[in-house]
Amino acid sequence: MTTEELIAARRAEPWREALRKSKKNKERTDLARVKMSELNPEYRSHTRLEEVNLGLTKEQAMQEAQRCLDCPNPSCMKGCPVGIHIPTFIKHIECGEFLEAAKTLKETSALPAVCGRVCPQEKQCESQCIHVKMGKPAVAIGYLERFAADYERESGQIALPELAPKNGIKVAVVGSGPAGLSFAGDMVKKGYDVTVYEALHEIGGVLKYGIPEFRLPNRIVDVEIEGLRKMGVQFVKDCIVGKTISYEDLHAEGYKGVFVASGAGLPNFMNIPGENLVGVMSSNEYLTRVNLMDAANPESDTPVLEGKRVAVIGGGNTAMDSVRTARRLGADRAMIVYRRSEEEMPARLEEVKHAKEEGVEFLTLHNPIEYIGDERGRVKQMRLQVMELGEPDASGRRRPVPVEGQIVTIDVDEVIVSIGVSPNPLIPRAFSGLEVSKKGTIVVSEEEMRSALPDVYAGGDIVRGGATVILAMGDGRKAAAAMDRNLRK
């Protein structure tokens, strides 16, 4: 059965038809979009481990689910990189069948509780919602996804997806971030013996080291990983593929396919004077210390600089995560320094809103040109070039150009650089025969995520050079379908 046939068959089920008839479309579109409760901004700006968004109540979720029109050709699904059956899970919520909603999510998503929190739904599924075309707010698909996944976890009745009989074929995954976990989940469902190799001492990749607990609690990630373990996925920690074990070792151990999802952990810098001063670091280092190593805990062996005047350079979600973390670690002045205007910021609108509520300053149309140190080599000031917007560049955003003669100097004691990442070069160097782009990404076919080495597939940031959790998961699903197809030939 094709996806389209399955959508039609599910929509034609008597309970769905009865649900559509129970309320006129006009009544559904007149309902206001639900608002999710949040922690008080003053309180949360001092607490690192409590989640800001508090989720929906049962009543809120069922009311929001009523807004879905159960379209015959659900355009929302076209906006979902992992192909969740969105109307089906939402209609289960409308009926109060919350566990069935969670089961529907797990058919195609290995990490529904994660995606419900960090996926940019406003640019994906919700941007395609019929409500938007009518000039109304989209159905809160992300809120409902989170609700269903959370309800299942809190009920203690966590269901495992249906698994095909074991086929005895071994496949390896390099990296346990969202792409790797998504691939592993799909392949174990198809009957493969799946082993995930992780370089760090914790499973989860960027979900653990890159995203703060006030946005994505580690316990949520751990429950999703435990679900994969129960399905049969094996995890090996503290193992660097390309160093600890080689590509040839994987062949010797009988692996018939390898999916590379090693991410983009190499931070970019601006190469301006003063970047080597003490107190200037990448967002990768900063967030890894705080999130993965729990450096802000007095009991931790890992130190972290807790600056009082902190500047974060960049305008993406990682920059927001860094500056909001700095606020929580006691920064009196926490600043975003971004060379374009706020309109051009790639960060989610929700992240920007939360940062402002928590007292973060936004120095837009400013660009660092130099960091100045004290006699001990510690950063004490930054010099910023004032910018203005010129003509659009290749990205479609207006290009920032310097305003001649306008330079400002600001006191800082910590600078966190968050201007993007590059792929980890280890795998491209260690796997002889891979085709690698100028930017260091692994070149793959768009349809199959297959590399120049026939048994090696790749996805996520090692291919994209820095993208969202959900796009990485979509790559994992696409690669799993292709590898399965090719191994069965």
C-alpha positions as CSV (number, residue, x, y, z in Angstrom):
1,M,0.0,0.0,0.0
2,T,1.4,3.4,-0.9
3,T,1.5,6.3,1.5
4,E,-1.4,8.0,-0.3
5,E,-3.5,4.8,-0.2
6,L,-2.8,4.4,3.5
7,I,-3.8,8.1,4.2
8,A,-7.1,7.6,2.2
9,A,-7.8,4.2,3.9
10,R,-7.3,5.6,7.4
11,R,-9.3,8.7,6.6
12,A,-12.2,6.5,5.4
13,E,-12.5,4.6,8.7
14,P,-15.9,5.0,10.2
15,W,-14.7,6.7,13.4
16,R,-12.9,9.3,11.3
17,E,-15.9,9.9,9.2
18,A,-18.1,10.3,12.3
19,L,-15.6,12.7,13.8
20,R,-15.6,14.9,10.7
21,K,-19.4,15.0,10.8
22,S,-19.5,15.9,14.5
23,K,-18.4,19.5,13.8
24,K,-18.7,21.8,10.8
25,N,-15.4,23.0,9.3
26,K,-16.5,26.6,10.1
27,E,-16.7,25.7,13.8
28,R,-13.3,24.1,13.7
29,T,-11.6,27.1,11.9
30,D,-13.2,29.5,14.4
31,L,-11.5,27.9,17.3
32,A,-8.5,29.9,18.6
33,R,-5.1,28.2,18.6
34,V,-4.1,27.0,22.1
35,K,-1.3,28.8,24.1
36,M,1.1,26.6,25.9
37,S,2.0,27.6,29.5
38,E,5.6,28.6,30.3
39,L,7.7,29.1,33.4
40,N,7.9,32.7,34.7
41,P,10.7,34.5,32.8
42,E,12.3,35.9,36.0
43,Y,12.3,32.5,37.7
44,R,13.5,30.5,34.7
45,S,16.4,32.8,33.9
46,H,18.0,31.5,37.0
47,T,17.2,27.8,36.7
48,R,19.1,25.7,34.2
49,L,17.4,22.3,34.5
50,E,13.7,23.2,34.4
51,E,11.9,23.2,31.1
52,V,10.5,26.5,29.9
53,N,7.6,25.1,28.0
54,L,5.2,23.2,30.2
55,G,3.1,21.2,27.7
56,L,-0.6,21.0,27.2
57,T,-3.3,19.7,29.4
58,K,-5.6,16.9,28.1
59,E,-8.4,19.5,27.7
60,Q,-6.1,21.8,25.7
61,A,-4.8,19.0,23.5
62,M,-8.3,17.7,22.7
63,Q,-9.5,21.2,21.9
64,E,-6.6,22.0,19.6
65,A,-7.1,18.7,17.9
66,Q,-10.6,19.8,16.9
67,R,-9.1,22.6,14.8
68,C,-7.7,20.0,12.4
69,L,-10.0,19.7,9.3
70,D,-8.7,16.1,8.5
71,C,-8.0,17.2,4.9
72,P,-8.3,14.6,2.1
73,N,-4.8,15.6,0.8
74,P,-3.0,16.6,4.0
75,S,-0.5,19.2,2.9
76,C,1.0,19.2,6.5
77,M,2.4,15.8,5.8
78,K,4.3,17.1,2.8
79,G,6.1,19.5,5.2
80,C,7.3,16.7,7.6
81,P,10.7,15.2,6.7
82,V,9.9,11.9,8.5
83,G,6.4,11.6,7.0
84,I,4.4,11.4,10.3
85,H,0.7,10.6,9.6
86,I,-0.4,13.9,11.1
87,P,-4.2,13.9,10.7
88,T,-4.3,10.3,12.1
89,F,-2.5,11.1,15.3
90,I,-4.3,14.4,15.8
91,K,-7.7,12.7,15.3
92,H,-6.8,10.1,17.9
93,I,-6.1,13.0,20.3
94,E,-9.5,14.6,19.5
95,C,-11.1,11.3,20.5
96,G,-9.1,11.1,23.7
97,E,-7.1,8.1,22.4
98,F,-3.8,9.5,23.4
99,L,-1.9,6.2,23.4
100,E,-3.1,5.5,19.9
101,A,-1.8,8.9,18.9
102,A,1.6,8.0,20.3
103,K,1.6,4.7,18.4
104,T,0.9,6.6,15.2
105,L,3.9,8.9,15.8
106,K,6.2,6.0,16.4
107,E,5.4,4.4,13.0
108,T,7.6,6.9,11.3
109,S,9.5,8.9,14.1
110,A,12.1,7.4,16.4
111,L,12.0,10.6,18.6
112,P,8.5,12.1,18.9
113,A,9.0,13.7,22.3
114,V,12.3,15.3,21.1
115,C,10.8,16.5,17.8
116,G,7.7,17.9,19.6
117,R,10.1,20.2,21.5
118,V,12.9,21.2,19.1
119,C,11.6,20.7,15.6
120,P,10.9,24.0,13.8
121,Q,7.3,23.1,13.0
122,E,6.5,26.6,12.0
123,K,8.9,26.1,9.0
124,Q,7.9,22.5,8.3
125,C,4.5,20.8,8.8
126,E,2.7,23.9,10.3
127,S,3.8,26.1,7.4
128,Q,1.8,23.8,5.1
129,C,-1.4,23.7,7.2
130,I,-4.6,24.7,5.5
131,H,-5.3,27.2,8.3
132,V,-2.3,29.3,7.2
133,K,-3.7,29.4,3.6
134,M,-6.9,30.8,5.2
135,G,-5.0,33.5,7.0
136,K,-5.3,31.8,10.4
137,P,-2.7,30.3,12.8
138,A,-1.7,26.8,11.9
139,V,-2.9,23.8,14.0
140,A,-0.3,23.4,16.8
141,I,1.0,20.1,15.4
142,G,4.3,20.3,17.4
143,Y,2.4,20.9,20.7
144,L,0.2,17.9,20.0
145,E,3.1,15.7,19.1
146,R,4.8,16.6,22.4
147,F,1.6,16.0,24.3
148,A,1.0,12.5,22.8
149,A,4.6,11.4,23.4
150,D,4.7,12.8,26.9
151,Y,1.3,11.3,27.8
152,E,2.6,7.8,26.8
153,R,5.8,8.2,28.7
154,E,4.0,9.4,31.9
155,S,1.4,6.7,31.6
156,G,4.0,4.0,31.9
157,Q,2.4,2.2,28.9
158,I,5.1,2.7,26.4
159,A,4.4,0.6,23.3
160,L,7.1,-0.6,20.9
161,P,6.5,-0.5,17.2
162,E,6.0,-3.7,15.2
163,L,9.2,-5.4,14.3
164,A,9.8,-7.6,11.3
165,P,11.4,-11.0,11.9
166,K,15.2,-10.9,12.3
167,N,17.0,-11.3,9.0
168,G,20.5,-11.8,10.4
169,I,22.1,-8.9,8.4
170,K,24.3,-6.6,10.5
171,V,24.5,-2.8,9.8
172,A,26.5,-0.2,11.7
173,V,25.7,3.4,12.5
174,V,28.5,6.0,13.2
175,G,27.1,8.6,15.6
176,S,24.1,8.6,17.9
177,G,22.6,11.9,17.1
178,P,19.2,12.4,15.5
179,A,20.2,11.0,12.0
180,G,21.8,7.9,13.5
181,L,19.0,7.2,15.9
182,S,16.3,7.7,13.2
183,F,18.2,5.3,10.9
184,A,18.7,2.7,13.7
185,G,15.0,2.8,14.6
186,D,13.9,2.2,11.0
187,M,16.5,-0.6,10.3
188,V,15.7,-2.5,13.5
189,K,12.0,-2.4,12.6
190,K,12.9,-3.9,9.2
191,G,14.6,-6.9,11.0
192,Y,18.3,-5.9,10.9
193,D,20.9,-6.3,13.6
194,V,21.8,-2.6,14.3
195,T,24.8,-1.4,16.3
196,V,25.4,2.3,16.9
197,Y,28.9,3.5,17.6
198,E,29.2,6.7,19.6
199,A,32.5,8.6,20.3
200,L,31.3,10.2,23.5
201,H,30.4,8.6,26.8
202,E,26.7,9.4,26.4
203,I,24.3,8.4,23.7
204,G,22.3,11.2,22.0
205,G,24.9,13.3,20.1
206,V,23.8,16.9,19.7
207,L,20.6,16.2,21.6
208,K,22.7,15.7,24.7
209,Y,25.7,18.0,24.2
210,G,24.2,20.8,22.1
211,I,20.6,21.5,23.4
212,P,20.2,22.8,27.0
213,E,17.9,21.0,29.4
214,F,15.6,24.0,29.7
215,R,14.7,23.3,26.1
216,L,15.1,19.5,25.9
217,P,15.6,17.6,29.2
218,N,18.1,14.7,29.1
219,R,15.5,12.4,30.7
220,I,13.3,12.9,27.6
221,V,16.1,11.9,25.3
222,D,17.0,8.9,27.5
223,V,13.5,7.5,27.4
224,E,13.5,7.7,23.5
225,I,16.9,5.9,23.5
226,E,15.7,3.2,25.9
227,G,12.8,2.6,23.5
228,L,15.4,1.9,20.7
229,R,17.3,-0.4,23.1
230,K,14.2,-2.4,23.8
231,M,13.6,-2.8,20.1
232,G,17.0,-4.4,19.8
233,V,19.4,-1.6,18.9
234,Q,22.9,-2.1,20.4
235,F,24.9,0.9,21.5
236,V,28.7,1.1,21.9
237,K,30.0,4.2,23.7
238,D,33.5,5.7,23.8
239,C,34.3,4.3,20.4
240,I,35.7,6.5,17.6
241,V,35.1,4.9,14.2
242,G,38.1,5.8,12.2
243,K,40.4,5.7,15.2
244,T,39.2,3.0,17.8
245,I,38.0,0.8,15.0
246,S,38.4,1.2,11.2
247,Y,36.2,0.8,8.2
248,E,38.0,-2.4,7.5
249,D,37.3,-3.6,11.0
250,L,33.6,-3.1,10.5
251,H,33.8,-5.3,7.3
252,A,35.7,-7.9,9.2
253,E,33.0,-8.0,11.9
254,G,30.4,-8.8,9.2
255,Y,28.6,-5.4,8.7
256,K,27.0,-5.3,5.3
257,G,26.1,-1.6,5.5
258,V,27.4,1.5,7.3
259,F,25.4,4.7,7.9
260,V,27.6,7.7,8.8
261,A,25.9,10.3,11.0
262,S,29.0,11.8,12.7
263,G,27.6,15.3,12.6
264,A,29.3,18.7,12.3
265,G,31.2,19.1,15.5
266,L,34.0,21.4,14.2
267,P,33.2,25.0,15.2
268,N,33.8,27.9,12.8
269,F,35.6,31.1,14.0
270,M,35.9,34.5,12.4
271,N,39.7,34.7,12.4
272,I,39.8,38.2,13.8
273,P,42.4,39.5,16.3
274,G,42.0,38.4,19.9
275,E,40.1,35.1,19.2
276,N,42.8,33.2,21.1
277,L,42.3,35.2,24.3
278,V,41.2,33.4,27.5
279,G,37.4,33.7,27.7
280,V,36.7,33.4,23.9
281,M,35.3,30.0,23.0
282,S,33.0,28.3,20.6
283,S,29.3,27.6,21.4
284,N,30.2,23.9,20.9
285,E,32.7,23.9,23.7
286,Y,30.5,26.1,26.0
287,L,27.4,24.0,25.6
288,T,29.2,20.7,25.8
289,R,30.8,21.7,29.1
290,V,27.4,22.8,30.5
291,N,25.0,20.2,29.0
292,L,27.1,17.0,28.7
293,M,29.6,17.5,31.4
294,D,27.3,19.3,33.9
295,A,30.1,21.9,34.4
296,A,27.8,24.4,36.2
297,N,27.2,21.8,39.0
298,P,29.7,22.5,41.8
299,E,30.2,18.8,42.2
300,S,31.4,18.4,38.5
301,D,35.1,18.0,37.7
302,T,34.6,20.0,34.5
303,P,35.1,23.8,34.8
304,V,33.2,26.4,32.9
305,L,33.7,30.2,32.8
306,E,30.8,31.9,34.4
307,G,31.1,35.4,32.9
308,K,29.2,38.4,34.1
309,R,29.3,40.3,30.8
310,V,28.8,37.7,28.1
311,A,28.5,38.3,24.3
312,V,27.3,35.5,22.0
313,I,28.2,36.0,18.3
314,G,25.5,34.7,15.9
315,G,21.8,34.6,15.4
316,G,20.8,30.9,15.2
317,N,19.2,28.5,17.7
318,T,22.6,27.5,19.0
319,A,23.4,31.2,19.7
320,M,20.1,31.5,21.6
321,D,20.8,28.3,23.6
322,S,24.3,29.7,24.5
323,V,23.1,33.2,25.6
324,R,20.2,31.9,27.6
325,T,22.5,29.4,29.3
326,A,24.9,32.3,30.1
327,R,22.0,34.1,31.8
328,R,21.3,31.1,33.9
329,L,24.9,30.9,34.9
330,G,24.7,34.3,36.4
331,A,25.5,36.8,33.6
332,D,24.4,40.3,34.5
333,R,24.6,41.3,30.9
334,A,24.0,38.7,28.2
335,M,24.1,39.9,24.6
336,I,23.4,38.6,21.2
337,V,25.7,40.2,18.6
338,Y,24.4,39.7,15.1
339,R,25.6,41.3,11.9
340,R,22.1,41.4,10.2
341,S,18.8,42.7,11.6
342,E,16.4,40.6,13.8
343,E,14.2,39.8,10.8
344,E,17.1,37.9,9.1
345,M,17.9,35.8,12.2
346,P,17.7,32.1,11.5
347,A,16.7,31.3,15.1
348,R,13.1,30.2,15.9
349,L,10.8,33.1,16.8
350,E,10.0,31.3,20.0
351,E,13.7,31.2,21.0
352,V,14.1,34.9,20.3
353,K,10.9,35.7,22.3
354,H,12.1,33.5,25.3
355,A,15.6,35.1,25.2
356,K,14.1,38.6,25.3
357,E,11.8,37.7,28.2
358,E,14.8,36.4,30.1
359,G,16.7,39.7,29.8
360,V,18.9,39.1,26.8
361,E,20.0,42.2,24.9
362,F,20.1,42.1,21.1
363,L,22.9,44.0,19.4
364,T,21.8,43.5,15.8
365,L,23.6,45.1,12.8
366,H,26.9,44.8,14.8
367,N,29.8,42.6,13.8
368,P,32.9,41.9,15.9
369,I,36.2,43.0,14.4
370,E,38.6,42.6,17.4
371,Y,38.7,41.3,21.0
372,I,41.0,43.1,23.4
373,G,42.7,41.4,26.4
374,D,44.0,42.5,29.7
375,E,47.6,42.0,30.9
376,R,46.8,38.4,31.8
377,G,45.6,37.5,28.3
378,R,41.9,37.5,29.3
379,V,39.3,39.1,27.1
380,K,38.0,42.4,28.5
381,Q,36.5,44.2,25.5
382,M,35.1,43.7,22.1
383,R,35.2,46.2,19.2
384,L,32.1,46.0,17.0
385,Q,31.6,47.4,13.5
386,V,28.2,48.9,13.0
387,M,26.5,47.4,9.9
388,E,23.6,48.3,7.6
389,L,21.7,46.1,5.2
390,G,22.5,46.3,1.5
391,E,21.3,44.2,-1.5
392,P,20.3,40.5,-1.0
393,D,23.0,37.9,-1.2
394,A,22.9,34.3,-2.5
395,S,20.8,33.2,0.6
396,G,18.2,35.8,-0.3
397,R,18.9,37.8,2.9
398,R,20.1,41.4,2.5
399,R,23.8,41.5,2.8
400,P,25.3,43.4,5.8
401,V,27.8,46.1,4.9
402,P,29.9,48.2,7.3
403,V,28.9,51.8,8.1
404,E,32.2,53.6,7.7
405,G,33.7,55.2,10.8
406,Q,31.1,53.6,13.2
407,I,32.9,51.3,15.6
408,V,31.8,50.7,19.2
409,T,33.7,49.2,22.1
410,I,31.9,47.2,24.8
411,D,33.2,45.6,28.0
412,V,33.0,41.8,28.1
413,D,34.6,39.0,30.2
414,E,33.3,36.1,28.0
415,V,32.7,35.7,24.3
416,I,30.9,32.7,22.8
417,V,31.3,32.3,19.0
418,S,28.2,30.7,17.4
419,I,28.6,31.3,13.7
420,G,28.1,27.8,12.4
421,V,29.9,24.5,12.3
422,S,31.8,22.3,9.9
423,P,31.7,18.6,9.5
424,N,33.9,16.3,11.6
425,P,36.8,15.5,9.2
426,L,37.6,12.1,10.8
427,I,35.3,9.8,8.7
428,P,36.1,11.5,5.3
429,R,39.8,11.0,6.1
430,A,39.4,7.4,7.5
431,F,37.1,6.0,4.8
432,S,39.2,5.8,1.7
433,G,37.2,6.3,-1.5
434,L,34.5,8.7,-0.2
435,E,33.8,11.7,-2.3
436,V,34.1,14.9,-0.1
437,S,32.9,18.4,-1.0
438,K,35.0,21.6,-0.6
439,K,33.2,22.2,2.7
440,G,34.2,18.8,4.0
441,T,30.8,17.2,3.7
442,I,30.3,13.7,2.4
443,V,28.8,13.7,-1.1
444,V,25.8,11.4,-1.4
445,S,23.0,10.8,-3.9
446,E,19.9,12.9,-2.9
447,E,17.5,10.0,-3.5
448,E,19.3,7.3,-1.5
449,M,21.9,9.2,0.7
450,R,24.4,6.7,-0.8
451,S,28.1,7.7,-0.9
452,A,30.8,6.8,-3.5
453,L,31.4,3.7,-1.4
454,P,28.5,1.4,-2.3
455,D,28.0,0.1,1.3
456,V,28.3,3.5,3.0
457,Y,25.4,5.9,3.3
458,A,25.4,9.2,5.2
459,G,23.0,11.8,6.5
460,G,22.5,14.7,8.9
461,D,25.2,17.4,9.4
462,I,28.0,15.4,7.9
463,V,26.1,15.7,4.6
464,R,24.3,19.0,5.1
465,G,27.0,20.9,7.1
466,G,24.6,22.0,9.8
467,A,20.9,21.6,9.8
468,T,17.9,20.9,12.1
469,V,17.2,17.7,14.1
470,I,14.2,16.9,11.9
471,L,16.1,17.2,8.6
472,A,18.7,14.9,10.0
473,M,16.1,12.4,11.0
474,G,14.6,12.6,7.5
475,D,18.0,11.7,6.1
476,G,18.2,8.7,8.4
477,R,14.8,7.4,7.3
478,K,15.6,7.9,3.6
479,A,19.0,6.1,4.0
480,A,17.3,3.2,5.9
481,A,14.8,2.7,3.1
482,A,17.5,2.8,0.4
483,M,19.9,0.5,2.3
484,D,17.1,-2.0,2.9
485,R,16.1,-1.9,-0.7
486,N,19.7,-2.5,-1.9
487,L,20.6,-5.2,0.6
488,R,17.5,-7.2,-0.5
489,K,18.5,-7.2,-4.1
